[in-house]
Amino acid sequence: MTESPHQGTQPLEQLEQGVLDDTAPLAGLLRLALVIGGHAASQPLKQWALNELEGYGGKPATSVPDYRRPRAPIQADSHSLAWQRHGETISALHLPEITRGKINEEVIITFGIGQLQSLIDRTPPGQAVHLSLPGAAELRTLMSAMDRYRGRAIVIDDLYWAVSHSVLHDILDQVRTRLTQFVAELRSTMPAGVGKPTPEQVHRAVQNINITTGDNSPVTLTAPLAHADNGAAASAEMGAPRRWWQRQRR
């Protein structure tokens, strides 16, 4: 029987090799971090790795790390009797007044790492990913009834954040960087030649990972696939359906 190249290798050694290999799937590296956290009984490490794997959908917005809170333009698709417009960038001030302070150009990316990678892979090159605003259906109706649109017989067809590929790639890079930082911190506390860290060493390394959440907390860390029609930008719903007023902002 041919042995696996990782057979008998400690999880930390596998993680160390993987973070230095840009082709290594990030989901697999997070599972290794989850195993290391389990051996060390490190709840913060386990929770962070599990959140990144499963996504942050349904969790409080304040628990989402800052690197998952990029800014992206709000865009609208609309039509009138004479024309159709797609991807028109609008200000948050164009939205109904009831959204003030609740919706702006900050978008919270809740997808798990595997779903996020799939979303990137399935989006046509050069196209933005369309992430629907919370309560988009209600907001479309309200906007279409506003004087500035109703008076010109303009109907709002869709409302979304247009998130570029580079923004999504940056999230993956940020996660890989933090895993690399974790390995580096852990190795700095371990004697040479030792393959398995102690729980104390893991706890110390976790506290040095640079992760802050939406309420600026440190590493006390307490989504559906998109689709793209032929030639169209990918679109996705952000987590379970929630009304816009249920969405917590910073």
N, C-alpha and C positions, 0 to 999 in steps of 0.2 A: 504494500500500500504506500502510495506517495504521500509524504507528510506535507501538511499545509505550511507555507513559509512562516506563519505566525504561531504554529503549534508550539506550546511550551513558553511562548513569549508573554511577559507580563503586560497587562493592559496599558500601563504607563509607557512601556517601550513601544507598543503599537501606536499609542497616541502621539508619541514624540516623532515617530517616523511619518505618521500621517499628516501632521500639521505642516511638515516641511515639504510635502508633496501636494502641489496645487491640484492634481488630478484625483486625489483621494476624496471620495464622497463625504461631504460635511456631516450628513446624518449619521454615518458610521462612526465618525470621530466623537460626536456628541453621545452616542451610545457607550463608547469607551469611557467618556467622562462620567456618565451615569453609573457605570460599573465601579469606577474608582471612588465615586462619592458614596456608593453603597457599602463598599468594603470599609471605608473610613467613617461611616455613619454621618456624612456631611450633608445635612438637609439643604443648606443653601446651594451647594453644587448640584445635588440631585434635582432640586426644583428648577434651577436655571436651565440645566440640560434638558429636562423634561418639557419645560415651557417652549424651548427652542424647537424641540422635535414635534410637539403636538400643536404648537401655536398658542397665541394669547387670546383667542376668541372666547368671549364670555367672562374674561377676567377684568378686574377694575382697570381703567385706563391708566391710573397712576402706577400700576405694577409693570407697565411695559417699559423696557429700557429705552434710553434716549436715542440710541442708534436706530431704533425702529420708528422714530418720529420725524421723518424728513418733511421738507416743504415741497409742495407741488402745486401747479396752477389749477384753479377750478375752471372747468370748461363746461359748455352747454351745447347741445344740439337743439335746433329749433327750425320752425318753418312758418311761412305765411302763405297767402294765396299766390304770391308771385315768386317765392324763392325758398331754398332750403340751406341751412348753414350747419356745418359740422365742426366741432372742435374750436368753438369761439371762446377765447379766454375771457372770463368775467371776474369782477371783484366780489369778495364776500359781501360787500355792501349792496350788491345787486340782488342778493337772496332776500327772502321775506324777513321782516324785522324780528320775528320771533326766533330767528337763528343767531342773533347777535350774541357774541361771546361763547357760542357753542360750536359753530362751524367756521373755520378759516382755512388758510393754506397749509396748515399742519395736518398731515395724514398719518394715522397710526396703522402700521403694517402688522397685522396679527397672524398671518399665515405661518404654519410650521415650515421648517427649513426644506423639507422634501417638496411640499406644495409650492413654496417660493421658487425653488429651482425649476420645477415643472412649469410654473407660470412664465419664467424667463425663457425657457426652452421653446415654449409653444407660441410665444409672441413673435410675429413677423419682424425681421430686422428693420430698424428705423421707426417702428411703431411704438407709441406709448401704451402703457397698461392703464386701462380705465377702471378705476375703483369707485363704485357708486357712493354718492354722499348718503349718510344715514337719513332714512325717511325720504329718499329721493322721489318716490311716487307722490307723496303728499306735497312736497315742495314744488314739484312740477305744476301741480294743479293750482297751488297758491300763486306761483309766479305768473302763470298764464292769465290769472284773474287780476293781476296788478295793472293799474292804469297805464303804465309805460308800455306794457305788452298788449293788453286787451284793446287799447285804442288803435293799435296798428295791426290788429288781428294776428298777432304772433303767438304761436303755441310752443311751449317748451317741451321738447321730446325726451331729453335726458340731461342729467346733471352728474358730474363725476370729477374726481381728481385725475389728471393725466400724469402718470408717474413714469419717468424715463427708465430705460434699462440700466443705466449707470447707477441710479439711485438704489435699485434692487440689488445689483451686484455689490454695492458698497455694504449693504446689510450682511451679505454672506461673508464679505471680507472682514467686517468688524467681528463677527462671531469667530472666524478662524483665528484672527489676531488675539482674541481673548483666550482661546484655547492654547495658543502658542505661549502667551504670557503666563498662563497657569502652569504649563510644563516647565518654563524657564524658572519661575518662582519655586516650584517644587524641587527641581534639580539643584537649585542653589542651596537648599537646606539638607540635601541628602549626601551621604558619603559616596565617594566614587566607587563604582562597581555594585552598588545596591540597586536592585530592580524594583523593590516594593516599598512604597513610602509608608510611614506610620500615620495613624489617624491625626496626630498632632501636626505633622508636617503638611498634611492635606488641608487641615483647617487654617493653618497659617497662610498657605499659598492662596486659598480661596479669598481670604480677606484682602489680598493684594491685587485681585483681578479688578481692572478698572471698569466697573459697571455701575451706572446709576439708573434709577427708575424715574418715572414721570414726576414723582414728588421729591426728586433729588436724594432719595435714599441710596445708601451704598449697597453692597452685595448681601444684604439681608433679604434675598429675593423671596419675598414672602414665600380651518378656513377652507373653504371650498375651492375647487379648481376653477381656473378661468377658461374661457374659450375664445377662439379667434376665428371668425369666418374668413373665407378666402379673400385676402387683400384688405382685411379690416383689422383694427387694433383689438387686442385682447381686452376683455372686460371681466370683472369679478365682483362678487358680493363680499363684503368684509364681515366674515363670521356669521353667527346666527342673526336672523332678522331682528332688528331693534329699532324702536322709534327714535327719531333724532333727539328728542328731549331726554332720552335715557342715557345718552352719550355724555360721559364726564370729560371735561376739558381741564387742562392745567389752569 
